[in-house]
Every structure is written in structure tokens, then in C-alpha cells.
Amino acid sequence: MRATPLAAPMGAPSRKKLKLDDDLETKCPTRKQAGSESQPRLPPCPLPLSPPPAPGHAPAVTAASRLGPYVLLEPEEGGRAYRALHCPTGTEYTCKVYPICEALAVLEPYSRLPPHRHVARPAEVLEGTHNLYIFFPRTHGDMHSLVRRRHRLPEPEATALFRQMAAAVAHCHQHGLVLRDLKLRRFVFTNCERTKLVLENLEDAYVLTGLDDSLWDKHACPAYVGPEILSSQASYSGKAADVWSLGVALFTMLAGHYPFQDSEPALLFGKIRRGAFALPQGLSAPARCLVRCLLRREPAERLTASGILLHPWLRENSIPSAPSRSHLWEADQVVPEGPRLEEAEEEEGGREVGLYG
């Protein structure tokens, strides 16, 4: 196995052409050549595009493939990641597989972003002939699954978890990354008690070149998309769109259902454009205030990610309490068990082209 350095940008990266230099920062993940002669076949590209492409017909990675010291086991949900076993130690990892042509785009956000305790970083990167394999430590579930099971979180617990989510987003924004496609599912637990969160990866992150955070693509998750993305305007603020998505996540944690819901996407998007939502009963005044500060129709009126951390609700409530069962069945619409709006762009990518076009 031949080790090669992971390139890190020395200056401001270009929006149009991703280019990395040859120097490696010691805290960046290691990129190596995979030592297996029999490489898994090319999987569908897991990176979101705008507009999304039609479902690919490329075969999935073969299970139980040997990659250097690792063995890829069964695919995880969606088939875009695989359980992996590090044979020398018996440690389990999650392996994300990308076409080798996407290597620069996938790795650049990690080279740009300094380490942060609430943003996951690769444990190792292996480079094969056709694919790039990125290994992440195994996690203990995600926020979407927790809310789906619990339906509604008590405020002290929601405060402790949301503070970590906002800290991850603020760190990325401060270092020139717009995350895009933010949702509860992207925040995962690093401990079995489910009290410590990290942003799962930087798969959809967009690297900015300066202070201007304008984006032109219309890629977003339907349940979390901001009204400005649905408008006829050519561009929108990527950071403000991230904050809107955080607002949807916070509302869902506190209410047990999305603020905007409808079985018909066109009707759903109409509700989002109007921006009218009803807060659940029983929330404290600071919690109601923060939700309203995030879910503002006008992007310029929303809090920044750094400003969220200064809000009284996140400063006053610091001790999570035991889960309460008193609110489990109060919500009339809960986070669904079956195919979810979060996955609509994956299951019905062709339809989303028309909706966003």
C-alpha cells in the first residue's frame, strides 16, 4: 500500500475549478492507495447535484470486499455507505464510497475546515483505481431517528442537543463552508447515551471564496427548503438557507412534526413560501422566540449561526433532563415512519427537477 498525502489548499479555492496543492496539514485525514487487486465496482455517485440526475444504473459496491486492512460488509440504509471492519483491531467503521473523479470536491471541505468537536472527520481515506473510500467512526444513531421514536423532546434535552448542532454550523460558516441540505438525519450521536452530536460529514458542503455566500443551485431537502430557494430569484444566501433548515430541525425536535407538511409537494412548497406555522402548546417564551427568529421568510431577518449560540434559550437551559413520556402522542403529525420528505430527492429525483425548475 503506497501512502500519498492529502492535498490541502494554500489559498482561496476557486468556485469553478477545485484545485488542491501538495502540502498536507497534519490534522487532515491520510489518503492512501487501496491494496486490493479486486476493486469493488463503481457505485452511483452519492454527491447531490442540481438538478438531481435520474437514478443511476451502476452496480453497487460488492459486500465483503477487502480494502487494505478493511473489509466492507453489508451496505447501510440507502446503499451509499457500508459497514467496514478494521481487521487488525476489530474496530467497526462506516465507509463512504465516491467515484474517484469526485475526490477533489469531496476532500476539499475537510482541508479547509479546522477540526471541531461537533464536526466528524474521516479516520482514514483510501484511494482505489475507480473509487475513493472514506472511513468514519461508527455512530449511535441520528437525530431524525431519535425524534421519530420519541416524537417530541423536552426543552432541556432539546436545548443541549440543538446547541451542539448550531455550534457545528457556526464553525463551518465561520470558515467559509455552506453546508446545504441540512436536516436532522445529518446529525449523529457519538455515544450510546445519545447526548453528544456531530455533523455526520461535509458531503454537500460548498466552499466559498470570500464573504459572498450567494448560491445559484436549487438543491435542498423538500421538508427543510427555505422560501427563498423556491422563489424565482436567481441566487440566494447559502448561510441564511442553512439557518432556515436549522429552524425546521428545532421546530421538529420540539413539536414532533415538521412545521410545513403536505402529501403534495406543490402544496408543501406553497406553505413554505407563505411561511405560516403554528407553534405547539407548552413551549417556553425563549424557545418560541428562537424558532421564530430562525423561520423568518426574509433571509436577512434571520439570526446568523453564531448569533443562535447567544440566544437566551441556549444560555439559560444547560442541563438535559430525563426523557418525558407526557408529550409522546400530542402531535397530530409526527415525523413519518415510512418514506420521508427527507428522502424524496433520492426516491423521486426526476420529479424534483420539475418542482425546483
Secondary structure, DSSP 8 states (H G I E B T S, - for coil): --EE-----SS---SSS----S---TTS--EEE---SS--------S--SS-----------TT-EETTEEEEEE-GGGSEEEEEETTTTEEEEEEEEEGGGHHHHHHHHHHS--BTTB---SEEEE-SSEEEEEEE--S-BHHHHHHHHSS--HHHHHHHHHHHHHHHHHHHHTTEE--S--GGGEEESSTTS--EEE---TT-EE-SSS--EE------GGG--HHHHSS-S-EEHHHHHHHHHHHHHHHHHHSS-SS--SSHHHHHHHHHHT-----TT--HHHHHHHHHHS-SSGGGS--HHHHTTSHHHHH--S-----STTTTT-SS---SSS-GGGHHHHSHHHHHHHH-
